[in-house]
Amino acid sequence: MSYAQELEELLTKSVIPDLDERLDEIFEEIADNKEASEDAKDEIEELREFKADLQDVLDDIQSGDIEEDECKELINDIKDAQKGDKEDFGFVEED
C-alpha cells in the first residue's frame, strides 16, 4: 500500500469520522442547552475548517497532486496527534 493510499484510508476511516462525531456531540450539547456558547461556536468553526483542509488533502490524493513523502509526513503527524502528542495534525494555519 502506498503512503497516499494509507493516508486516504486513515483520513476516511478514522480522522474525518472522529471529527464528525465530535461535531455531533457539540450539536447535541447545543440542543440540550438551547444555545451555543462562544467556545462551542469556536470549536465548530475550527473543526469545520480542519475538515475542509482534510478534504483538500483527499482531493490532492485523488488527483495525484501530493507526493509520497508528504503523505508519509502527514501520516506520522496524525498518528502522533492520535496518541495525544499534538493537536494540529501537522497543519500550519495560514495567515
C-alpha positions, 0 to 999 in steps of 0.5 A: 500500500502506498503512503497516499493510499494509507493516508486516504484510508486513515483520513476516511476511516478514522480522522474525518469520522472522529471529527464528525462525531465530535461535531455531533456531540457539540450539536447535541450539547447545543440542543440540550442547552438551547444555545451555543456558547462562544467556545462551542461556536469556536470549536465548530468553526475550527473543526469545520475548517480542519475538515475542509483542509482534510478534504483538500488533502483527499482531493490532492490524493485523488488527483495525484497532486501530493507526493509520497513523502508528504503523505508519509509526513502527514501520516506520522503527524496524525498518528502522533496527534492520535496518541495525544502528542499534538493537536494540529495534525501537522497543519500550519494555519495560514495567515 
